[in-house]
Amino acid sequence: MHKNVICIIGMHRSGTSMVARLMNQCGLNLGPEERLLGPNADNTMGHFEHMGFLEIDDALLKHFGGSWDNPPILNSGWENDINLGELVAKAEKLIDTFTNSAPWGWKEPRTTLLLPFWQKLLPHLRYVICIRDPLEAARSLATRDGISIRAGAQLWSQYTRVAIQNTEGRPRLLTFYEDYFRDPLDEVKRVAGFCGLERVEDSSRVERIISAELRHQTIGKVELLNEASVPLEYKLLYLGLRALAPEERCAMEVDDFSTTWVSNAIGGVLSVIDDLHEREKILQLEVALGEKEQQLSALRARMRAELREKSEQMSQLQNHNVRLQTFADAVRKTMVYRLYRRIIRPLKG
């Protein structure tokens, strides 16, 4: 049975390739080189992404009507879909290629959305969750794929939320993109320790890998907070997660207590955000209800005014009708009198 397999996940453009390469240098087997997705203009050092996992993840997303940039809605228990038999067999065959290859793992951002499928096959996975500032990730996506900042930030939120939700109660570690440019050797040691890998002591090896990472987007927290295209909920989620790994924690030795404490706190951050979101929704509903009540009150006042106006008009019509009736009666009496004088009275005389 495969135990303690490392799964490197996170939003696209969040440093998953860099982390995978660093862990590969620390002894993590990612598969044969010819099966790893090679470099391109967007990632000149290579993706360190096993094409077997990529192909299965793409097929899963397509099966449910989605893609990496348009995640499908996956209902609870989707991984038990009987129509996934062929992909399950393909995944089992792929996993079997690593039978004699401990320690091993894979990196694939799409896997973030599809963890229940892989958890059925590999129940003892350990997760390295790569986190990057949502505005940086969104800007990088905008440069690479032409995706708007708002849409990129929304994708960041979807990937980050599902990464947290689907690893709850399981061994996981957050690693922040910016920490590799602040204190690279300490961060690599921390992540390698969690993965049970050898710790690289040669800082030059680490620096060579990290220096090759093109960090075009470098922003501060103030710029993130001031960015109108990124909803406040996403900003709070990032800053809440970031608060769990302050600068002094980056250099800490990984131990069971600290790892468990932070892992449990991660879910707490999401709960707080969800609670704030629900409170905001309730507040919005209350505001909307207040506005509707004001509109209803104004409508009632307008209807009462219209009723008064109609009542007055009706009263005026009734008065007018009485006058007309009186006039008609007078006319009839006059006509009768004239008829009497002209016709009936002479006949009597």
WOCORZI-V225543 format. One record per backbone hydrogen bond with DSSP energy under -1.0 kcal/mol. NH is the residue of the N-H (numbers start at 1). CO is the residue of the C=O. Records with the same first field share a line. If there is no record, write none. Layout:
NH=CO / CO
This chain:
6=104
7=126
8=106
9=128
19=15
20=16
21=17
22=18
23=19
24=20
25=21
27=24
28=23
29=103
35=32
36=33
37=49
40=43
46=43
47=37
51=35
54=50
55=51
56=52
57=53
58=54
59=55
60=56
61=57
62=58
63=59
64=60
65=62
66=61
67=70
70=67
78=75
80=77
81=78
84=81
88=84
89=85
90=86
91=87
92=88
93=89
94=90
95=91
96=92
97=94
98=95
99=96
101=98
105=29
106=6
108=8
111=108
112=109
113=110
114=111
117=114
118=114
119=115
120=116
122=118
125=122
126=5
127=171
128=7
129=173
130=9
131=175
137=133
138=134
139=135
140=136
141=137
142=138
143=139
144=140
145=141
146=142
152=148
153=149
154=150
155=151
156=152
157=153
158=154
159=155
160=156
161=157
162=158
163=159
164=160
165=161
166=162
170=167
173=127
175=129
177=131
179=176
180=177
181=178
183=179
187=183
188=184
189=185
190=186
191=187
192=188
193=189
194=190
195=191
197=192
198=26
203=201
206=202
207=203
208=204
209=205
210=206
211=207
213=210
215=213
216=214
224=220
225=221
226=222
227=224
230=227
235=231
236=232
237=233
238=234
239=235
240=236
241=237
242=238
243=239
244=241
245=242
249=246
250=246
252=249
259=255
260=256
261=257
262=258
263=259
264=260
265=261
266=262
268=264
269=265
270=266
271=267
272=268
273=269
274=270
275=271
276=272
277=273
278=274
279=275
280=276
281=277
282=278
283=279
284=280
285=281
286=282
287=283
288=284
289=285
290=286
291=287
292=288
293=289
294=290
295=291
296=292
297=293
298=294
299=295
300=296
301=297
302=298
303=299
304=300
305=301
306=302
307=303
308=304
309=305
310=306
311=307
312=308
313=309
314=310
315=311
316=312
317=313
318=314
319=315
320=316
321=317
322=318
323=319
324=320
325=321
326=322
327=323
328=324
329=325
330=326
331=327
332=328
333=329
334=330
335=331
336=332
337=333
338=334
339=335
340=336
341=337
342=338
343=339
344=339
345=340
347=343
348=344
349=345
